[in-house]
Amino acid sequence: MTGSSLNGRDDIGSGKPLNAARELRPPVLMNGAPLDAIKLAAAAVMVADHVNSAIITTPELLAWRFGRLAFPLFCFVLACHIARGMRGQAYVGRLLVLGAFTQPIFSAAFPWSPREANVLITLAAGTAIAISLTGRSAWLQHAVLGLGTFVIWQWPLLARTGVDFGLAGMLFPAALTLVICGARTHALWLLALLFALNYGANRPGGGPAVLGAAIDALYAGAGSLAVVGCGALLRGRPRFLPSYALYAFYPGHLLALALWRAWA
């Protein structure tokens, strides 16, 4: 981590110096034990969701909906790192390398989506977009997020093709980062993309697409806020997870799922 500005710029779309903007940020920006606790919560609901999807013969809708918390929570951790001035190139590179290594395991665990890239690729793209937009003018940020949201609404199936969570998954980290950095008007895009993460998803039991996505987004948003609030109780305590714990955990739990499927 570095304390320097991102991409050589000092503003975050508000015309304020980065240091001044940091002072105005909400107290949601976290580090240390709170972020580790949020990572653990995200990992737990992710495993439950993957077991529900990959192993359970008839997946449970409630378990699937609680699984909607995982991606926003991981994006929150990512946004906190970016807001503090993370070295983006190195982080994106690590995600891409690990994502490429994990892809065959992901395809074995979820054989019905062999052409879909795993979520590490989504997060790598999301990190790059978030860092690129941080420090740009507000109108450009709104234009990119607005155009992306329009594409998702207009062609939902196409927008979900290629990577886990699709285009919404790549834009959500940017909207969340900008909101954390104090761009309050971007909360509109954050809510729209939270809905879009679930719009067109293959949820258990089917049901109305719009209503189902709205309920999924409510679970994801309210649940994530509750987890972040609990994590905030650990403020001031040092981190307790190894630096690369989740880098090992993600492919490891997918490998366990793939082996279980092969054995079963």
N, C-alpha and C positions, 0 to 999 in steps of 0.2 A: 504494500500500500504506500501511496505517496500523498503528500498534502498539496501537490501542485494542481493547477486547474486542468480541466479536460480539454484535449485537442488544442492546447495553447491559448484557450479563451478564458476570460474571467467572468463573463455573464452567463446566466442560465435561462435566457429568454425573457428576462424581466428588466434588462438594462442595468442591473445592479452588479457591483463587483462580487466575485464568488465568496470572499470572506464575509462580506456584509450579508449576502444572501444566506449563508450558513447560520448567521446569528438569528435570522428571521424564520428559519425552518421550524416546523412543529417538532415536539420532543419525540417523534416517532423514530428518528435516526438512531440506530443501535449498533453495538459492537460487543464483543466478548461473549459472556454467558447467555445473554438474551438471544443473540443470533444462533448460538449452538442449540438452545432449547427449541427455537422455532424450526431449525433444521431437523431435529429429532422428531418433532411433531409431524412435519411434512413427510419425513421418511416413513413414519408409522402408517399414516393414512395412504401413502403411495403403495406400500406393501399390501395393505388390506385391499385396496382397489385392484391391484394386479392379481392377487390371489382370487378375488371375486370374479375377475374377467377371464383369467387364464385357466383356472382349475375348477371352480364351481360350475356344475352342469347347468343350473338355472341361476344366473347371477341375480343378486338381491339389489333392488333399486335403491334402498336406503344406504347400503354399503357403498354403492357406486356414487351416490350423491356426496357422501362424506369424503370420498376420494377426490372430489372436485376441489378440495382445499389444498391439495399438494402443490399444484403448479403455482397458484398465487403466492403461497408461502415461500417457495423457492425463489420466485421473482422478487419478493420483498427483500430477501437476503441479498440478492443480486443488486437491487436498487440501492440498498444501503451502502454496499461496497462502491458502486459507481459514484454515488453522491459524495463519498469521502475522497474521491480522486484515484480510483483503482487504475492500475496499468492495464488498459483494455486489451492491447495487442497480445500480451502474454496470456491473459485469461481466455480470450477467444481461441488462441492457438491450443491451449490445453483442452478446452472443451471439444474442439474439432478432432484432435488426436484421439481422445478418449471415446468420443462418439463414433469414430470410424472403427476403433477396436471393439466397441460394444455392439455394433450393428448386427453382426451375425448371431450374437447371443439374443439380441432383441427379436430378431426374425424367428429364431427357434422358439422363444417363449410365446410369441404372438404370431403364429404362422398364417393367420388370416390377413395380415397386413404386411406382406413381404417387401413391398415397394415403399413403405413409409419409413422415413428416417426417425430415429429415436429422439427423445426430448432433449438430449445434450446438444444435438444439432440445432434444435429450435432455440435453446438458450444461447448458443453461440451467435446465431443470427440476431436474436433479441438484444444481446449485449452490444454488438456492433452498431445496431440501429440506435439504441439508447445513447451510447457515447457520441454517435454522430449528431444526434439532435440536441444533446445537452450543450448549451452555449450558442445555439442558433437563434435566429429571431423567432418571436412568438408566432408570427404569421406562417413561417415555414413549418414550424412544429404542428400547428393546427392543420395546415394543408396536407402534410404527410399522414397524420393520424385520421383526418377526415376522409381522404381518398382511400386509405386502407379500409376504413369502416364501410364506406360505400361499396367497395369491391366485395367485402364479406357479405353484406346484405344482398347484393345483386346476384352474386354467384357463390352461394354458401358451400356447395359441394366442391367446386373448383378451388375455393379459398382454403379448404381443409386438406387438399391433396399435397403429398410430397413429404411433409414433416409432421410430427406429432403436434397437435393443436393448430397446425396450419398457420395462415397469415396472422390470425388473431394472437397466436402464441408468440409470434415474432414482434408484434407491435405492443403487446401488453407491458413488457418490461420498460419500454420507453415511456409510455404514459404514466406508469407508476413512479418511475424515476423523476420525471418532471414534476409530478404532484408533490413528491417528497421534497424536492428542491424548492418548493414554494409556488409553483405555477398552478394556482387554484382553479383557473378556468379550464385546465386540462382534465379536471375530474370528470367532466362530461364524457370525454373519450375513454377514460378509465372505466367508467360504468358501462359504456357501450361495448367495450372490448371484453369486459368480464362476462357480459351476456353472450358475446360472439364466440368466446371460448367454448361454449356449450351448445351454440346454435348449430343444428345439423349433426350433432354427435349421435352415435349409435347407443343410446341409453337402453337399459333393460326395460322391456315392456312396451317400448315405443311411446305412443301417446302424442298429443298435439305438440308440434315442434316448438312453437313460440312459448306456450305456457310452460312446457317442460324445461326449456332453456332458462326461462325466467326463475323458475323454482331452483334449478341447479345453481344459477348465479347468486340467488339469495343464500343458499347453503354455503357457497364458496366465499362470498363476501362477509357474511355475518360470522361464519366459523373462523375465517382468517383473522378478522378483527379480534375475536375472542382469544385466539392463540397468541397474537402479537401483544395483546393486553397482559396475558399471563407471563409472556416472556419479559415484559417490561419490569415485572416484579424482581427480576434478577439483575437489574441495573447496578453497575459498579463491581460486579463479580467477574473474574477472569474467565476466559474460555476454557472448556473442559474436554472438547473433542480434538483429536489430532487434526492437523491442517488438511490432510488429504483423506479424511475418514470417508466422506461421501463419494470421493473419486473411486474408492475401492468398493464401497457399499453398492453403488448403482449397478455396475456390471455383475457384482457378486450375487445380488438377490435375483437378477434376471437369469443368471446361470442356474441357480437353485430351482427356479420355476421351469426352465427348459428341461432340466434333468428329471424333475418330477413328472412333467408331461410325457417324456420319453419312457420313463419307468412305468407310469400308470397305463 
